[in-house]
Amino acid sequence: MPAFTLYGFRASTNTDRVRLTLAEGGFTDYELVVLNLQKGEQKSKEHMNRHPWGKIPVVTFPDGFTLYESRAICKYLARKYSFPLLPPESDVEATALFDQAQSEEVLYFSEPAGRIAFEKFAKRFMGLPPNEAAVSDALRSVEAFFDVAERLLQHKYYMAGNNFTLTDIYYIPLIQRLFACGYGDIIVSHRAVSAWWDRVINRPAIQKMLTADKEAAAVAGR
């Protein structure tokens, strides 16, 4: 029996945060149950019992413990299985800086980046036109975020300090969406941000998972 079950979708940025965390931890003893979002399986009564808002991802354990919200899941798994992705709790300052960096990602980056991903990526598959005014507004916010991040990354290697943490993983799926939507210049035009991104995206475990996903998508598309 697997240690737990992860309910999600491979093209979901939120699900990928959890999968990348597990990849970095070298943890494979889990089952991924892919929900068909187009058929509304995330809104089924069965799934609503796991996630009251009918979203993904969700993890469930054999003892009945259930957890939703990607960042909460990532932190829980990192602690439960001792992934080296969180500062030690005994280091109060490092933990505070991690919490600060996590808040920056949630408050200043993921919301506008998520709007761009929805308008320019998700709507393409839904057969709907993007709201270009919403995209322009979100782009200004993302550019302003990386202007600040550029200054901060002059003095550290990663978002929460000089060690790679969950916070860096949190950025990966939505930055990939920015590249996929043609906005990668926002990253590469900032020297320190671009160097940080190269350090993050080229980590062996992350590359292994992303490569496997591309190969699986290519096979599925044949």
Residue pairs with C-beta under 8 A, 6 or more apart in sequence:
1 62
2 29
2 30
2 31
3 27
3 29
3 30
3 61
4 30
4 31
4 59
4 60
4 61
4 62
5 30
5 31
5 32
5 33
5 59
5 60
5 61
6 15
6 18
6 19
6 22
6 30
6 31
6 32
6 33
6 57
6 58
6 59
7 33
7 35
7 47
7 50
7 56
7 57
7 58
7 59
7 60
8 14
8 15
8 18
8 19
8 32
8 33
8 34
8 35
8 56
8 57
8 58
9 15
9 34
9 35
9 37
9 56
10 16
10 34
10 213
10 216
12 37
12 56
12 57
13 114
13 117
13 173
13 174
13 176
13 177
14 55
14 56
14 57
14 70
14 173
15 56
15 57
15 70
16 172
16 173
17 70
17 71
17 74
17 169
17 170
17 172
17 173
18 57
18 59
18 70
18 73
18 74
18 77
19 32
19 209
20 169
20 172
20 173
20 206
20 209
21 73
21 74
21 77
21 78
21 83
21 85
21 166
21 169
22 28
22 30
22 77
23 205
23 206
23 208
23 209
24 83
24 85
24 169
24 203
24 205
24 206
25 77
25 78
25 81
25 83
25 85
26 205
27 77
27 81
27 83
30 59
35 41
35 42
35 47
35 56
37 56
41 47
42 51
42 54
42 55
42 56
43 54
47 54
47 58
48 54
50 58
50 60
50 66
50 68
51 58
51 68
53 68
55 68
57 68
57 70
57 73
58 66
58 67
58 68
58 73
59 66
59 67
59 68
59 73
59 76
59 77
60 66
67 73
67 76
71 102
71 106
71 166
71 170
74 85
74 166
74 169
74 170
75 86
75 166
77 83
78 85
78 86
78 166
79 86
85 164
85 165
85 166
85 169
86 95
86 98
86 165
86 166
87 94
87 95
87 97
87 98
87 160
87 161
87 163
87 165
88 94
88 95
89 95
94 160
94 161
97 160
97 161
98 160
98 161
98 165
98 166
98 167
100 160
101 159
101 160
101 161
101 165
101 167
102 160
102 166
102 167
102 170
104 159
105 159
105 167
105 170
105 171
108 141
108 145
108 148
109 142
109 145
109 171
109 174
110 170
110 174
111 141
112 137
112 138
112 139
112 141
112 142
112 145
113 138
113 142
113 174
113 175
113 177
113 178
114 174
115 134
115 135
115 137
115 138
116 135
116 138
116 139
116 142
116 177
116 178
116 181
116 183
117 174
117 177
117 178
117 181
119 130
119 131
119 132
119 134
119 135
119 138
120 130
120 135
120 181
120 182
121 177
121 180
121 181
123 129
123 130
124 130
139 183
139 186
142 178
142 183
142 186
143 186
146 186
146 187
146 190
146 193
147 190
149 159
149 190
149 192
149 193
150 190
150 191
150 192
150 193
152 159
153 159
153 192
153 193
153 195
153 196
154 192
156 162
157 163
157 164
157 196
157 199
158 164
158 165
158 167
158 168
158 196
158 199
158 200
159 165
159 167
159 168
159 171
159 196
160 167
160 168
164 199
164 200
164 203
168 196
168 200
169 200
171 200
172 200
172 201
172 206
175 187
175 197
178 184
178 186
178 187
179 187
187 193
187 194
187 197
188 194
188 197
200 206
201 207
201 210
